[in-house]
Amino acid sequence: RAATKKLQPAVRLPRGLMGHLRRWQRTTNLGWIVTFHGEPVASVKKAFARACKLASLTDCTPHVLRHTFMSWVLNNGMAIHNAAKIAGMSVKTADRVYGHMDLTRSDGLDAAIRGPIVGRKRTSIAKTA
């Protein structure tokens, strides 16, 4: 596989999670966030593969989880720019890959379809005897 200059993006943690992490830091003596039997996890890649194996998951990668996250939050109405920030991708990439799932784009669509037809008279269909 060819090396690229692409770096893993920094992802902002939600405020609620920061509170939990601070409390965890005060109440434990471990010093690490990701541990296994009290020791820091040396390789997240190996730990993820092991967790998938233990859970009997096949073909599961961090990329699959990221794709699932984006699909779920966009289908639940999160704005694409917010989802992209959380997932650590550019809005341009998110729009290109997941734009068709962005429910926030159809805000005015329902009103436009139900609204009056401009320039034409509405007609009703009546039964004739």
Secondary structure, DSSP 8 states (H G I E B T S, - for coil): ----S---------HHHHHHHHHHHHH-S---SSEETTEE-S-HHHHHHHHHHHTT--S--HHHHHHHHHHHHHHTT--HHHHHHHHT--HHHHHHHHGGG-GGGGTTHHHHHHS--TTS---------
